[in-house]
Amino acid sequence: MSSKTPLISIVIPTYNRQHLIERAVQSVFRQTYPHWELHIIDDGSTDNTWSFLLANLPSWKRQIQSFGRNNKSIQIHQTEHRGVSHARNFGIGKSVGEWISLLDSDDEWYPEKLTKQIEFHHEHPEILFSQTKEVWNKKGNLLEPKGKYQKRSGDFLKESLEICMVTCSSFMAHKKTWESVGNFREEMKTCEDYDLWNRILLKQYPIGLLAENLLVRYGGHEDQLSNQFQAVERFRLYSLLSTRNEQISNGESIQNRNHLSEENQSFHGNSRILLKEAILERMDTLVQGRKKRGKDVQFLTHFQSLFLKDEPIPQKDLLTLLDDSLF
């Protein structure tokens, strides 16, 4: 790490959330950490979000005036409406910080969030990705995640393949390492975060955890992506099959692991088994669900056949999983 106060690039995507964005922005301004840049990306909103951002930008800049070596800055960007993945990727592309921190426009950070997360990475320089614990605000009631939704630390691929185990708004990443993993898949309308966390863990990068609530996560909005699509499992299946296709194209089939060390062979063998089990389970879930509703399952059984032969599934065929008209 280059210094004790590296520049952190903060990315907030927003779409039709004029009524919520102020809370998220102010939680950035309240950060005790002194050296950051903020990129707000308006994803082609159709309400007054862009006008609101333009009108408030001058006063926001006055709030964060700073002098000396450490500085704070804010930029707003407007893009065509292409979804949250494109908006985040756009913001990351504009960023120049050594570290990236994500914040959704309906969430709120505690003031010590960035300070404590950077301190964590200084104390654990081998960890290049992290998240914090959080509380959920449900109609004014603050609740801590329980059971399988509790946050984990390190290598939790098995749990991550089951459900989304990382919260975007608590996530911090070393930018150059992030670039080696790849950005969010822009074709995915939801579960794009689930996809990214699995790709990080499959590349043997642990995800650290600050065992302190440093994020308030708000739920219950009508515009939340998870509430807008039928059969959300299809997006997770698309993610897993796309990742498996990439492994095959990179020569990571059973027959091509001899060049790996014994330790890496063991990891890749275990992760491959976990990935295979997760894919087959999701395929079966979707097949059984479609049979019950009297819908076609031929394309899914074709996917199963190719997958069990360790053959890639053509991308144009995989995209049927993202076609809302089929589900």
Backbone hydrogen bonds, N-H to C=O, Kabsch-Sander energy under -0.5 kcal/mol:
donor,donor_aa,acceptor,acceptor_aa,energy
8,I,35,H,-1.5
9,S,7,L,-0.5
9,S,99,W,-3.2
10,I,8,I,-0.6
10,I,37,E,-3.2
11,V,101,S,-2.3
12,I,10,I,-0.5
12,I,39,H,-2.7
14,T,41,I,-2.4
20,L,17,R,-1.7
21,I,17,R,-2.4
22,E,18,Q,-0.5
23,R,20,L,-0.9
24,A,20,L,-1.1
25,V,21,I,-2.5
26,Q,22,E,-2.7
27,S,23,R,-1.6
28,V,24,A,-1.1
28,V,25,V,-0.7
29,F,25,V,-2.0
30,R,26,Q,-1.6
31,Q,28,V,-1.8
32,T,111,P,-2.3
36,W,34,P,-0.5
36,W,71,N,-1.3
37,E,8,I,-2.3
38,L,73,S,-2.5
39,H,10,I,-3.1
40,I,38,L,-0.5
40,I,75,Q,-2.6
41,I,12,I,-2.7
41,I,39,H,-0.5
42,D,40,I,-0.6
42,D,77,H,-3.2
43,D,14,T,-2.9
43,D,41,I,-0.8
44,G,42,D,-2.1
44,G,79,T,-0.5
52,F,48,N,-2.6
53,L,49,T,-2.4
54,L,50,W,-2.5
55,A,51,S,-2.5
56,N,52,F,-1.8
57,L,53,L,-1.6
60,W,56,N,-2.6
61,K,57,L,-2.6
62,R,58,P,-1.7
63,Q,59,S,-1.6
64,I,60,W,-1.1
65,Q,62,R,-1.0
73,S,36,W,-1.3
75,Q,38,L,-2.9
77,H,40,I,-2.7
79,T,42,D,-2.5
82,R,80,E,-0.9
87,A,83,G,-2.0
88,R,84,V,-2.7
89,N,85,S,-2.7
90,F,86,H,-2.7
91,G,87,A,-2.3
92,I,88,R,-2.7
93,G,89,N,-2.3
94,K,90,F,-1.4
95,S,91,G,-0.9
95,S,92,I,-0.6
98,E,7,L,-1.4
99,W,7,L,-1.6
100,I,173,A,-3.0
101,S,9,S,-2.8
102,L,171,F,-1.5
103,L,11,V,-2.2
105,S,13,P,-0.8
107,D,104,D,-1.8
108,E,216,V,-2.1
110,Y,214,L,-2.2
113,K,110,Y,-2.0
116,K,112,E,-2.7
117,Q,113,K,-2.0
118,I,114,L,-2.5
119,E,115,T,-2.1
120,F,116,K,-2.0
121,H,117,Q,-1.8
122,H,118,I,-2.1
123,E,119,E,-2.2
124,H,120,F,-1.5
127,I,124,H,-2.2
128,L,126,E,-0.6
130,S,172,M,-2.3
131,Q,208,G,-1.9
133,K,210,L,-1.7
133,K,212,E,-1.0
135,V,215,L,-2.4
136,W,143,L,-3.6
137,N,217,R,-3.0
138,K,136,W,-0.8
138,K,141,N,-2.7
139,K,137,N,-0.7
141,N,138,K,-1.5
142,L,140,G,-0.5
143,L,136,W,-2.6
143,L,141,N,-0.6
149,Y,146,K,-2.0
150,Q,147,G,-1.7
154,G,207,I,-2.2
156,F,154,G,-0.9
160,S,156,F,-2.5
161,L,157,L,-2.4
162,E,158,K,-0.7
162,E,159,E,-0.6
163,I,159,E,-2.0
165,M,163,I,-0.5
168,C,166,V,-0.5
170,S,167,T,-1.8
171,F,167,T,-0.6
171,F,168,C,-1.6
172,M,130,S,-2.5
173,A,100,I,-2.6
174,H,128,L,-2.4
175,K,98,E,-2.2
175,K,173,A,-0.5
178,W,174,H,-2.7
179,E,175,K,-2.4
180,S,176,K,-1.0
180,S,177,T,-0.6
181,V,177,T,-0.9
181,V,178,W,-1.3
182,G,178,W,-2.4
186,E,184,F,-0.7
188,M,185,R,-1.2
189,K,187,E,-0.5
195,D,191,C,-1.9
196,L,192,E,-1.5
197,W,193,D,-2.4
198,N,194,Y,-1.7
199,R,195,D,-1.9
200,I,196,L,-2.2
201,L,197,W,-2.3
202,L,198,N,-2.6
203,K,199,R,-1.0
203,K,200,I,-0.6
204,Q,201,L,-1.7
205,Y,200,I,-1.8
207,I,154,G,-1.9
208,G,129,F,-2.8
208,G,206,P,-0.6
210,L,131,Q,-2.3
211,A,209,L,-0.7
212,E,210,L,-2.4
214,L,133,K,-2.0
214,L,212,E,-0.8
216,V,108,E,-3.2
217,R,135,V,-3.0
217,R,215,L,-0.6
218,Y,216,V,-0.5
219,G,137,N,-1.6
224,Q,221,H,-1.3
227,N,224,Q,-1.7
228,Q,225,L,-1.9
234,R,231,A,-2.1
235,F,232,V,-1.4
236,R,232,V,-1.2
237,L,233,E,-2.6
238,Y,234,R,-2.3
239,S,235,F,-2.2
240,L,236,R,-2.5
241,L,237,L,-2.8
242,S,238,Y,-2.4
243,T,239,S,-2.3
244,R,240,L,-2.3
245,N,241,L,-2.5
246,E,242,S,-2.0
247,Q,243,T,-2.0
248,I,244,R,-2.3
249,S,245,N,-2.5
250,N,246,E,-1.5
251,G,248,I,-1.8
252,E,247,Q,-3.2
256,N,253,S,-1.3
257,R,254,I,-0.7
260,L,257,R,-1.5
265,Q,261,S,-3.0
266,S,262,E,-2.0
267,F,263,E,-2.2
268,H,264,N,-3.2
269,G,265,Q,-2.5
270,N,266,S,-2.5
271,S,267,F,-3.2
272,R,268,H,-2.2
273,I,269,G,-1.8
274,L,270,N,-2.3
275,L,271,S,-2.7
276,K,272,R,-2.5
277,E,273,I,-2.6
278,A,274,L,-2.3
279,I,275,L,-2.4
280,L,276,K,-2.6
281,E,277,E,-2.2
282,R,278,A,-2.0
283,M,279,I,-2.6
284,D,280,L,-2.3
285,T,281,E,-2.2
286,L,282,R,-2.3
287,V,283,M,-2.7
288,Q,284,D,-2.8
289,G,285,T,-2.1
290,R,286,L,-2.4
291,K,287,V,-2.4
292,K,288,Q,-2.0
293,R,289,G,-1.2
294,G,291,K,-1.3
295,K,290,R,-3.2
301,T,297,V,-2.3
302,H,298,Q,-2.0
303,F,299,F,-1.7
304,Q,300,L,-2.3
305,S,301,T,-2.0
306,L,302,H,-2.2
307,F,303,F,-2.7
308,L,304,Q,-2.6
309,K,305,S,-1.0
310,D,307,F,-1.9
311,E,306,L,-2.6
317,D,314,P,-0.9
318,L,314,P,-2.2
319,L,315,Q,-2.0
320,T,317,D,-1.6
321,L,318,L,-2.1
322,L,319,L,-1.4
323,D,320,T,-1.1
324,D,322,L,-0.9
326,L,323,D,-1.7
327,F,324,D,-1.5
